[in-house]
């Protein structure tokens, strides 16, 4: 026997190069062993395994195909990719995936393909709306659906205070827009722009509650007008700037409840005054003097900044605060001398005053997991010891029961109170809120950071 014959015979026995026949297949390990086919021999290119041979499966509907080739083509063969919408959803596919895109079936190509409950098409999938601009009505409701234009009162810089404030014929002022709201039309959509306010604005309505979508617009008080917004009805205000830097307070919540989301108040002497119940998220108050927030109601803040005046927050009411930054206050950042049961956590409190930053008159006021920094306090403690505090960083004057030391902010002179890499506030707490004052996730390291900012490596 020649050497060539021996080599060929050995190759037949051991499958030289272990190259499998692309037309031969098996369905599982037992089938492969029984038929003498190499384990793992599967069909490709949309073929199916029949009698250990890869063949094209015939079909009349996609339901007759298999997962490896789920689409029934126009030539009545099961294929791995779709070509037209009529082949969708394919064998085992989601029945809502009706459109063929790039060889696969998707739920939608455009917003019009989606239902109102999930009105936005993104990456082939219908989802809830997140932004007002994603909706034809320019209003994304709290449940993620797009409001119908007939349910919305519209306001525009090109509008006029007449009629019923429709999308085609909007009104011009917030007070007039509020007068057109009702239980059936309880949402106000303010088109992006800057609106001059000659007099104080009374937000009143016959609706049980109204929802104001500001779309990043600005209401600007004129030099002769008050510009003072009185909210006399339960309301939600979002994505709006109230510039009352030439007047008095920016917003007054007089009765009922109000929720504020991404609201900026450029106040004169003050910013926000409330006797009602206020729930604020990402609130920014820049005031020139006196008080940023005067609270005699019930106030909750999750995320925000108060700066630029004499006292950041005071009042006789109750409040719960987290992720709040208060700085550049010339007297006190937090004056809690007339309140009890207040809770301040994961916040950064700074004052340029010689008086310190925080004053309390009751041990029922609790500060935790926060930074209090009073660099000009002339050896006085940054926090009055009548408060109850835990897991705090207080300085520069040492306070018994709290950590001390420079928080090592990035640049407080420019209002940048983010933490630097070597801050003693980093990784000091076992549990905390999911986000910091910028909306960044917590924790970024092994543990949570003290203060309003979570340091990002």
N, C-alpha and C positions, 0 to 999 in steps of 0.2 A: 504493500500500500504506500502510495506516495505521501510526502509531507503535506502537500496541498489537500489531498483527500482527508488526511487525519485532521487538519485544521478546520475544514468545512464541517466535518462530523462533530468536532468539539463545539463549534459555534452553534450547531443545531441543538446540542444538549444543554448548553448554558446560556443561550441567547446572547451572543457576543454584542457588546456595547449596550445591552439591556434596553434597546430601542423597541418600543411597543408598536404593534400594528394599529394605526389610527382607526381602522374599520372594525377592530375587535374590541369587545367590551364585556364587563360583568357588572352585576348589580350590587354585590356585597362580597365580603371575604370568603364566605362559604361557596358562593357561586363561582368565584374566581378559582378556588382550589379544585372544585369539582370539574371544571371545564379546562383546567390547565392554562388559564389565562393569567398573566401577571396581575397581582393585586393592585387595585387603584386604576385599572384601565376604564376610563370613563369617556363618554362621547363629548365632542366639542362642536362648535359651529351650529348649535341648535338641533343636532341629531339626537335621537333617542335610542336606547339599548333594547333591541328586540332579538331574542335567540342568540345572544352574545355577538350581535352584529349591529353596528351603528347605521341607522336608516333615518330617512326623513319621514316623520309621522304625518299621515293625511288627516284632514279635519274638515268640518263644516262650520264649527264655532270654536272660540278660544277655550270654552269649557271642556273640550275634548283633548286638549293638549296637556303637557306636564310642565313642572316648574322650570326645567332646563330649557324649554322652548315653549313659552306660555302663550304665544300669539298665533292665531290662525290667519294666514295671509290670504290675499286675493287668489293665489294659485292653490289654495286649500292644502297648504303644508304648514305644520307647526314651525315657527321660527323664534329665534332668541330675541329679536328686536321687532318693535312695531313700526309700521310705515304710515298708517292713517288712523284717524280717531275711531273708526268703526271697529278696529281690532282691540280696542281697550274695553275693560281693564286688563284683559289677559287672564290666563288660568291662575286662580288663587289670589288675584289682585283685589284691591279695595274698589268696591263698586262706585265710589265717588270719584275715582280717578278715570275721567272720561276723555282726556285729551292726550294725543301722542306727541311727545316732545323729545327730540334727540334719542329716539329708539326706545323710550320708556313712557309709561303712562303717568300723567300728573293730574292733580285735582283741578288746576286752573292755569290759564295763560294771562288773564287780566282780571281786574277787580269785578267786572261785570259777570264773570263766571261763578262768583261766590254768593253765598246767602247773606242776609243782613246780619245774622248773628256772628258771622266770621267774615266781614266784608272786604278784607284786604288780601290780595294775592301776592305772596312772597315766596320766591324760589319754588313755584309750582304748588304751594300749599296755601289753603285759605286760613287766615288767622284773624284774631280780633284786631281792631284798630288800636293804635297807640297814640297817634297824634291827630289833631284836628285837620291838618292839611291832607290827611289820607282819605277824608270823607268828602263827597260832593256837597254836603250841607255845611262843610267846614266845622262840624261839631262831632267829636268822638265822645260818646257817652261813657259813663263810668263803667258800664258792663261790657265795653269793648265793641258795641254796635255803633253804627252811624245814625245819628238822629235824622229824622225826616225834615226837610227844609220848612215844611208847614208848622213844625213844632218849635221853631226858633225865631227869636226876635233879633233882627240884624241892625248893626250900627257901623257907619263908615264916615270917613273924613269928607266924602263927597255927598253925604246924605242930607236930609232936611227933617226937622222935627214936625212931621205931619204924617198922616196915614197910620198904617199898622206896622211899619218897619219890616217889610218883607225882604227876601234876598234880592229881588229885583229893584226894590225901592226902599233902601235902608234909611234909618233915622240918623241924627247927628250927635245926640247927647245921651249920656248914661241915665240921667234922671227921666228923660222922656222915654227912653227904651224900657226902663223899669216899669213905667206906667202902662206899658202895653203888654206886660207879662200877665199870665194867668196860670191856673193849674194845667191848662192844656198847652200853653206856650211858656214854659218856665225857664228857658235857656236864652241867654243873651250872648251873641257872638259879635265881638268887636274886631273889625278888620284892622290889620296891622297899620299903624300910623301914629301920629302925635296929635292929640286933641287938646285945644285950649279951653280951659274952664274959667268962665268969668265969675261965677258965684259958687257958693257951697252946693254940693250935690247931695240930694236926699234920695237914697235908694230905698224905695218903698214899692210894695206890690200887693195885689190881691191873692197871689199864689202862696201856697203853704211854705214853699222854699224856692229860691231862684239860684241858677247856676250861671256865673259870669265867666266866659272864656275870653281872656284878654288878647291872646295871640301875640304876646310880646309888645303890645301897644303901650303908649304913655299918655297919661292924663296930666296936663301941665296947668298949674294955677297961674292966672294972670297976676301982675303986681297989685291990682286993685281988688282982686277977688279973694275969697277965703280959700277956695279949693278944697275945703274940708269935706270929706265923704262920710256922711252919716248912714250907716247900715242899720235900717230899722226893721228888717225882715230877715229870718234865717236865710243864709246865703253861703254859696261856695264861690270864691274868687280865685282864679288861676291865671298865671302867666301875664301879669299886669304890673306896670310901674305907675305909682302915684307920686308925682313930683310936686310937692307942696313946699318947696324950699323957700318960697317967698311968703308963706302963710304961717299957719299954726300947726296943729296936728295933721298927719297925713290921712289916717283912717280912724273913725270912731265906730265901734260896734256897740250899739246902745241896748238892744234887746235880743233875746233869743240866742241863736248859735251861729257861728261863722267858721268856715274852713278856708284856710289860705294855703295855696300851693304856688310856689315860685313867685311870690309877690315881693316887689321891691318898693319901699317907702322912702322917698327923699323928703324928709321932714324939715320944717323950720326949727322952732325950739323943740318940738316933739315929733314922735312918729306914729305910734299906735296907742289908742286909748280904748279900753273896753270895760263895760259893766256886764257883759254877757259871757257866753262860753265860746272860747276861741281855740281852735285846733290848727296849728300852723306847721307847715313843712317847707323847708328851704326858704325861710323868711329872711329878708335883708332890710335892715333899717339903718339909714344914715341920717343922723340928726345933728343940728348945729349947736344946740344948747339944751339945757334943762333935761328932759327925760325921753329916752328912746321908747320905752313901753311903760304906760301908767295903767296898771291892772287892778281893778277892784272887782273883777269877776272871777272866772276860772279859765286859766290859760295853760295850754299844752304846746310845747315847741319840740319838734324833732328836726334838727338841722337848721342852722341860721347864723346870721352875723348881726351884731349891733355895735355901732361905733360912732365916734366923732363928737359927742356932746359932753354933758356933765355927769349924768347918771344913766347907766344902761337900762336898768329896770327897777321899778319900785311899785308899791301899791299895798292895798289892804286885802286883796284877793289871794287866791291860792294858785300855785303854778307847779307844773312838772316839766322839767327841761332836760333834754339830752342833745348832744352834738351841737352845742351852741358856742360860738366864739363872741366874746364881748371884749372890746379893746378901745384904746384911745379915749377913755373917759376921764375927765379932769377931776371928778370928785369921787364917786363910787361906781364900780361896775354893777354890783348888785346891792341894793338897799332892801334888806329883809327885816327892817326894824318894826314894821307894822303888819307882818304876816306870820302865819304859823303853818306847819305841815307842808312846807315847800320841799321839793326834791330837785336837786341839780346833779346830774351825772354825766360823765364823759364829756365835759365841757372845758373850755379854756377861757379863763377869766383874767383880764389884765386891766390895770388902772395906772395912769400916770400921776395920780394924786398922792399927796403926802399922808392922806388918811387911810391908805390901804385900798383894797379892792372889794372886799365883801364885809358887810356889817349885818349881824343877826341879833335879835333880842330874845330868841327862844331856841332851846335845844331840840325842839320838834322840827326845825328846819335842817335838812340833811343834805350834805354835799358828799359825793363819792366819786372815785375814779376820775378826778378832775385836776387841772393845773390852775393854781392861783398865783399870779405873779404881779408884784407891786414894787418895781425897782426904785421908786422915788418915795417910799414910805418912811424914810428917815428912822430906821430901826424899829418901826411899829410893825406888828404882824400884818401880813397881807389879808388875813381873815380873822374876824372877831371870834374869840374862843367860845362864845355862847352857842355857836352852831355845833351840830354833831357832824363829824366828818370821818371818813374812812378811805383808805387807799388813795391818799392825796399826795400831790407834789406841790409844796407851798414855799415861796421864797420871795426875796432873798433872806428875809429875817426868819430864823428857825422857829417853828411852832411844834410844841411837844405832840407826839402822836402822828406826825406826818413826815414823809420824806422831804428833804430839802435839797436845793441845788439849782443851778441854772437850767431851765428847760431846753436851752439851746435851740431856739427858734431860728428859722432861715434868715429872716430880715424883718424884725418887728418895726423898724423905722419906716419901712414901706408897707406895713400892714400884712406882712407874710408871716403867719404864725404856724406854718407847717413845721414838723419836727425834722431836725437833721439826724444823720446816721448815729451820732453818739449821744443822743438825748437820753437822760436817765428815766424818761417816761415810757420808753419802749419795752414791750413784752413784760408787763408788770401785773396783768389781771387775767384771771382764768376764764371769765365769761363777759360778754358785752353785747351791744347792738350789732346788727348785721352790717350796717353801713356807718361811715363817719360823716363829718359835716360837708364834705365834698361829694358824698354819694359813693365813695370808694368802699369796696368790701372790707370788712373786718373778720378775722385778724389777717394781717399780712405775714406775720411771723409765727413763732411757736405759741405766743399768747397775745392778748389784746393790749393795746397801748393806752396809757392814761391820757385824758384830754380829748379835745374835739377832733384831732387829726390822727389818722392811722398811718404811720410812716410806711412808705412804699420803697423797698430796696431798689 
